[in-house]
């Protein structure tokens, strides 16, 4: 009998079984504990299908983590830049656009 509470980080456990009624297709119950402690469980016809599903779950989970990290980092960078310059980023962009328009107009004169 599987017990996901016994899984250490990065470990998997699985067990093949045939559900009742007779003639039912064998299934694999699969558990995996990620390195952050989150548990993934599924039931599929084969171990390979279980691992493929786990890999998709990990990919999605890691993309979401990376997106959050990048968003947090971007926000911290904008805040640091605004603090260093002393004005909001929108105002810096508007000022730069204005300067570029002036510079472009001077070239044509």
C-alpha positions, 0 to 999 in steps of 0.5 A: 500500500502506498503512503505519500507521507513517507516520500522524501523530497524528489522521491517517487512511489508507484504501484500497479493494480487491477481495479475490480471488475474482472478484465479491467485494465491494469492501472498505475497509482503514482506519487511524487514529492517535489523539492518544495514539499508539494505532492503530485499524484495520478493514476494512469495506465502505465508508469511512463504515462504517469511520469510524463504527466508529472513532467508536465506538472513540473514544467507548468509549476516551474514556468509559473514560479519563473514568471512570478520571480521575473515579475517580482524582480521587474517590480523591484528594478522599477522601484529602485530606478524610480527611487534613484531618479526621483520620479515615476517611470512613466514620467521618465519615459515621457521626458525621454520621448520629449527630448528625442522629439526635440533632438529630431526636430533640431536635426532637420533645422 
